[in-house]
Amino acid sequence: MDPQPEPVYYICGDCGMEIPLKPNDVIQCRECGYRILYKKRTRRIRGTLKKDKEEKQAS
């Protein structure tokens, strides 16, 4: 009944592979087995940053 959560994408610290992970997945690269993953940056713009940019452009 709950919608499936969208996977979050991580980058492997060793091989650089992009890995989608869901909440209960093992934190490990599926290609090389490395256990250090880096979260990709989101493309979402926060409201405060957007306002600051608009104010600077108006000045």
Helices and strands as residue ranges (DSSP letters): E 8-12, E 18-21, E 37-39, H 47-58
